[in-house]
Amino acid sequence: MNAHLKSDMNTNKTFAFKCSPIFPYLTFFSFDENGVKQNHVQIFSIDQPTLIHYFAITKRFAIFPQTQLVVVPQNVMLGKGMHVVCNPSKVPRIGIIARYVKGDAKMRWFDVPEFNVMHVINAWENGDNEVVVVAAKFFNTNSCWKVFQK
């Protein structure tokens, strides 16, 4: 499970996700006000294990930044080598999905070249058709490649 759970003080629900080195690589879920796990949604639209460290929620959506940092499953399972490497050909993107969705069919991805995000500062809805995400760019491809070389 991720380190940065998100709680909605209006509904008393808590939202979280987990990443996995095996498919499906991302799962989104929530807990009700009694701490009972709810709404376990596997995200099938991610094609490789990716380091997703943080996410954001708004009143209606959950937002997931997918970076160029990818997990090497065999290194994780064998406990050797770099567990996370940079894939400079991968285009970072941001995924948006409804908070109470039952499946990932409605996940929308937006390419955001060179925008590798580790932490989201804030996110909100601006009317019915716009989601605003404020986040700091963590690194660019050149620095990523130097630090996380294979």
C-alpha positions as CSV (number, residue, x, y, z in Angstrom):
1,M,0.0,0.0,0.0
2,N,1.1,3.5,-0.6
3,A,2.6,5.8,2.1
4,H,0.3,8.8,1.4
5,L,-3.3,7.8,2.1
6,K,-5.9,10.5,1.3
7,S,-8.8,11.2,3.7
8,D,-12.0,13.0,2.8
9,M,-13.2,14.7,5.9
10,N,-16.7,15.3,4.4
11,T,-17.4,11.5,3.8
12,N,-15.0,10.0,6.3
13,K,-13.6,7.8,3.6
14,T,-9.9,7.1,3.0
15,F,-8.4,6.4,-0.4
16,A,-5.2,4.5,-1.2
17,F,-3.5,2.5,-3.9
18,K,-0.9,-0.2,-4.2
19,C,1.7,-0.8,-6.9
20,S,2.8,-4.3,-7.9
21,P,5.7,-5.7,-9.9
22,I,3.2,-8.1,-11.5
23,F,0.1,-7.4,-13.5
24,P,-2.1,-5.5,-12.7
25,Y,0.5,-3.0,-11.7
26,L,-1.8,-0.5,-10.0
27,T,-4.9,-1.0,-7.7
28,F,-7.0,1.8,-6.3
29,F,-9.3,1.3,-3.3
30,S,-11.0,3.0,-0.4
31,F,-11.9,2.4,3.2
32,D,-15.2,3.3,4.8
33,E,-15.5,5.3,8.0
34,N,-15.0,2.0,10.0
35,G,-11.8,1.1,8.2
36,V,-13.4,-1.6,6.0
37,K,-11.8,-1.9,2.6
38,Q,-14.1,-0.9,-0.3
39,N,-14.1,-0.6,-4.0
40,H,-11.0,-2.5,-5.0
41,V,-10.3,-1.4,-8.6
42,Q,-7.5,-2.9,-10.6
43,I,-6.1,-0.5,-13.2
44,F,-5.3,-2.5,-16.4
45,S,-4.3,0.5,-18.6
46,I,-0.7,0.5,-17.3
47,D,1.5,-1.6,-19.5
48,Q,4.5,-2.0,-17.2
49,P,5.3,-1.8,-13.5
50,T,5.9,1.9,-12.7
51,L,7.0,3.7,-9.6
52,I,3.9,5.7,-8.6
53,H,4.7,7.3,-5.3
54,Y,1.8,9.7,-4.7
55,F,-1.7,10.5,-5.9
56,A,-4.4,13.1,-5.4
57,I,-8.1,13.2,-4.9
58,T,-10.8,15.8,-5.6
59,K,-14.5,15.6,-4.8
60,R,-15.1,13.2,-7.7
61,F,-11.8,12.0,-9.0
62,A,-8.5,10.3,-8.1
63,I,-5.4,11.4,-10.0
64,F,-2.3,9.3,-10.6
65,P,1.0,10.6,-12.0
66,Q,2.9,7.9,-14.0
67,T,6.6,8.8,-14.4
68,Q,9.5,7.5,-16.4
69,L,10.7,5.5,-13.4
70,V,9.8,1.8,-14.0
71,V,10.2,-1.2,-11.7
72,V,12.3,-4.2,-12.9
73,P,10.2,-7.2,-11.5
74,Q,13.0,-9.8,-11.8
75,N,15.4,-7.5,-9.8
76,V,12.8,-7.0,-7.1
77,M,12.0,-10.7,-6.8
78,L,15.6,-11.8,-6.9
79,G,16.8,-9.0,-4.6
80,K,19.6,-7.8,-6.8
81,G,20.4,-5.0,-9.3
82,M,18.5,-1.8,-9.5
83,H,14.8,-2.2,-8.6
84,V,13.9,1.0,-10.3
85,V,15.3,2.3,-13.5
86,C,14.6,5.2,-15.9
87,N,12.9,4.5,-19.2
88,P,13.8,7.7,-21.2
89,S,11.5,6.6,-24.1
90,K,8.4,6.4,-21.8
91,V,6.2,9.5,-21.9
92,P,5.0,10.6,-18.4
93,R,1.3,10.8,-18.1
94,I,-1.5,11.6,-15.6
95,G,-4.4,9.3,-15.1
96,I,-7.8,10.5,-13.9
97,I,-10.5,8.1,-12.6
98,A,-13.8,8.6,-10.7
99,R,-13.4,8.0,-7.0
100,Y,-16.2,5.4,-6.8
101,V,-15.7,3.6,-10.1
102,K,-16.2,-0.2,-10.3
103,G,-13.6,-0.8,-13.0
104,D,-10.9,1.0,-14.9
105,A,-12.8,1.4,-18.2
106,K,-13.3,5.1,-17.4
107,M,-9.6,5.8,-16.6
108,R,-8.4,8.7,-18.8
109,W,-4.7,9.2,-19.4
110,F,-3.1,12.5,-20.5
111,D,0.4,12.6,-21.8
112,V,2.6,15.2,-20.0
113,P,6.1,15.0,-21.7
114,E,9.0,15.6,-19.3
115,F,6.7,16.1,-16.3
116,N,7.9,13.5,-13.8
117,V,5.9,14.0,-10.6
118,M,6.6,12.4,-7.2
119,H,4.3,14.6,-5.0
120,V,1.1,16.5,-5.9
121,I,0.7,19.7,-4.0
122,N,-3.0,20.0,-4.5
123,A,-5.8,19.1,-6.9
124,W,-9.4,20.4,-7.4
125,E,-12.2,20.6,-9.8
126,N,-12.8,23.8,-11.7
127,G,-16.4,23.4,-12.7
128,D,-17.7,20.2,-14.3
129,N,-15.2,19.8,-17.1
130,E,-11.8,20.7,-15.6
131,V,-9.5,19.1,-13.1
132,V,-6.5,21.3,-11.9
133,V,-3.4,19.5,-10.6
134,V,-0.6,21.5,-8.9
135,A,2.6,19.4,-8.7
136,A,6.4,19.9,-8.7
137,K,8.4,18.5,-11.5
138,F,10.8,16.0,-9.8
139,F,13.4,15.5,-12.5
140,N,13.9,15.7,-16.2
141,T,14.9,12.8,-18.5
142,N,18.6,13.7,-18.6
143,S,19.0,13.7,-14.8
144,C,16.8,10.6,-14.5
145,W,18.9,8.7,-17.0
146,K,22.1,9.6,-15.1
147,V,20.8,8.6,-11.7
148,F,18.8,5.5,-12.7
149,Q,21.0,3.9,-15.4
150,K,20.6,0.2,-15.9
